[in-house]
Amino acid sequence: MTELSCNSFKPDLHLIKKFESELSKFPQIEIKEKNYFSDGIYAREITIPAGVIVIGKKHKTQHLNFLTKGKIVVLTENGMEELTAPLTLVSEEGIKRVGLSIEETIWITVHPNADNCRDTNEIELRVIDDSELSRDALAIKETMQCLG
């Protein structure tokens, strides 16, 4: 994990949500997911194409993440980091990420699933912060010019 020189920029959750709202005005792409179930565990895998901005949902609990391929720059309330696969990280409760995929990136999120539920909508109700449930994670192809 390499920290970028602009790591001193640490936006609050309000700013991240405002950015998400503005990005939602641009054309979206669909990011397909693969779902995996094992005794007591649920995992979701997404493949993020290079050059795509993604905004994840805020989770209620701490959970594991695995990057199995690629490179992505992520921004949270804790700052900015460049993440390169292979990588395992722990996401703390309440973290919301904005990511820009530098290379095609495979990201796997793992959650406990004590009753072995196979309904991904039900699992999402259990693990995603209620304020995030009405919106899908955004995925925007980076085609905008930097204005400034």
N, C-alpha and C positions, 0 to 999 in steps of 0.2 A: 504494500500500500504506500503510495507516494503522495505526500501533501503538496498541493500546488502553492505557488507564491501568493496567490490571492486568498489564502485561507483565513485572513483576518476579516473577510466579509462573512458575517453570520446573520442571515436574515431571520426575523421572527416568523412564527407560523402564519400570522396575518399577511405578511408580505408574500410568502409562498402561496397562500390561497388566492391572493390578488393576481399573482403571476399565472396561476392555474386558470383563473377566470378569463384573463386576457387571451391565453393560448387556446381556450375552448372555442374562440371565434374563428380559428383557422381550420382548414380541412384536416380531418383525422384519418389515421390509418388503423386497421384492425391488427391487433397483436394476438395471435392464437396462443392458447394455453394448453398444456398437457397436465392432467391431474393424475396423481399417484396415491394409492391407499395401501397402507400396511397396518398391521395390528397396532392400534393406538396412535397412528400417525397419518397426517395428510400433507402432501407436498404438491405445490403448483410450480410448473416450469413455464417460463416464457422466453421466447427468442426475440430480441430487440435488434432490428436492422441497424446497420451503421448510419449515423447522421440523423437519428431520430431522438426527439425529446420525449421522455416519459415522466409522468407524475404519478407516483404511487399513492395508495391510501394509507391513512393513519391506523395503526393496529392497536388493539386494547392491551396486548401482552407482549412480553419479550419473546423473540423467536429466532431461529437460525435461518441464515441465507447462505447459499453457495453460488459462486460464479464459476461455471465450468468452462466457459469460453469467452474471450473478448476483453474489451477495455471500455470503461464507462466513467465519466466524471459525474459525481453526485454532489448535490447541495442539500444540506439540511440546516436546521437551527444551530447545529454544532459547527458549521463551516463547510468547506468544499474539499473533496478528496477525489483522487484518481484511483479507481479500483481496477486491478488487472487480474484475470483468471490465471491459474486456479486460486481461489480465495474462499475462505470461510469467515463469516462475520456474524455477530450477534446484533440484532436490531433491538433497541430498547423500546419499551412501551411508549406510544405517542409520537414516534418519529415519522415525519412525512418527508419523502425524498423527491427531488427533481433530478432527473438524470439526462445526460447527453451521451448517447452511445458513440464512441469513437470508432469501434469495430463492432461487427455483429457480436452480440453478447447474449449468452444464455444465463438466466438468473433463476434460481430455484429457492422458493420460500417454503419453510417447513413449520407445521403447527401440530400441537397435540390434538388427538381425535379419540378421546377416551371411549366413546360408545361406537366407534367405527362407522360413523355416519358417512354415507356416500353421496349425500345431497350437497353439492358445492355452494348452493345458495344458503342453505342452513348453516354450513360451516362459516361462511362469510358473515352471517348475522352474529355468530359467536366471537369472531376474531377482529372484525373491523369496527372502528369507532363509529357510532351511530350517525354522526354528522357527515361521514364519508359515504354512507350506503346509497344515497340517492344519485351519486355520480360514478361513472365508470372511470378507471384510470385513463388519463389522456395519453395519446401517442401521436406526436406531431412530426411530420417529416420536416427537417430543417431546410427551408427554402427561402427564408426571409433574409433580407439584407440587414446588416447592422446599421441602425440609424444613429447618428450622434456626432 
